[in-house]
């Protein structure tokens, strides 16, 4: 889990953040929001799920780790399909 500290509203950091957000008028594109899923990500998620399942963790933890594992597999499969379609269309 990543924890970040929100800058105080009237601190120099907070004022700079709000100013930069006001100046930004473009909406992010899908390419800006894309996250590449690597084989290592899928393997780590599978290991987390199996460890939770085999350790007798609460069902909610096992379910959550399995959900993440399946989401990563699905997302990676979509990435592979997108790359295949792009390569096929460009040739």
N, C-alpha and C positions, 0 to 999 in steps of 0.2 A: 504494500500500500504506500502510495506517495502522499506525503503531507506537505502542504505548502502554507506559508503564512500570508494571509491577505494584508496588503499594506493599509495602514490606517487612512481613513478618508481624507484627512487634512495634512497628512505627512507629505514630504517631497516625493516619495515613491508613489503614493496614491494620486497626487495631482498629476505627475508625469504619465501614469497609466491612463487616467481619464482623458488627458490631452491627446495621447496617442490613439486612443479608441475613437475620439471625436474626429481625428484627422483621417482615419481609415474609413473609406467610403466603399471599398470593394467587398463583395461577398465572396467567401472562399469557394473555390470550385471543387469538384469531386477529386481532382488530382491533388489539390492542396490537403484534402482530408484523408487521402488514402494511406493506409498502414500496410506495409508488406509483412506477411506472415511467413516465417521461415520454418524449415523442418524442425529446428531446435525448439521453437516455440510450441509446436504440436507435441513433440516428445516430452517436453517439460510439463505441459498440461496433462498428458496421459500419466506421467509418473506421479503428479500431484493427486490425480483422481484415484489411481490405484493405491497409493499410500493412504489416502483418506478412507477408501473402501476397506482395505485390509487391516487398518488400525482400529476399526470399530468406532470411527468418528460419527458424530450425529448425522442422521439422514439428511438434514439440510445442508451440511458441509459436503457430503458425498454427492448430493444432487447438484450443488453449485459447481463443484469441480468437474463433474461430468458435463454439465451444460457448457462450461467454458471450453472444455476439450472438444465437444462436438461443434461449437461455434467456430473455433479455430480451424478445425478440419474443413468445415464447409466454406469458410472464407478463403482458405488456401486453395481449395478446389476451384472456386470462382476465379481466383487470380490466375491459376494455370489455364483455365478456359479462356479468360480474357487475353492472355499472352498468346495462346494458340490462334485465336481469331485474328489478333493484330498481325501476327506473323503470316498467316494465310492470306489476309487482305493486302498485305504489302508486297507479296510476291507475284 
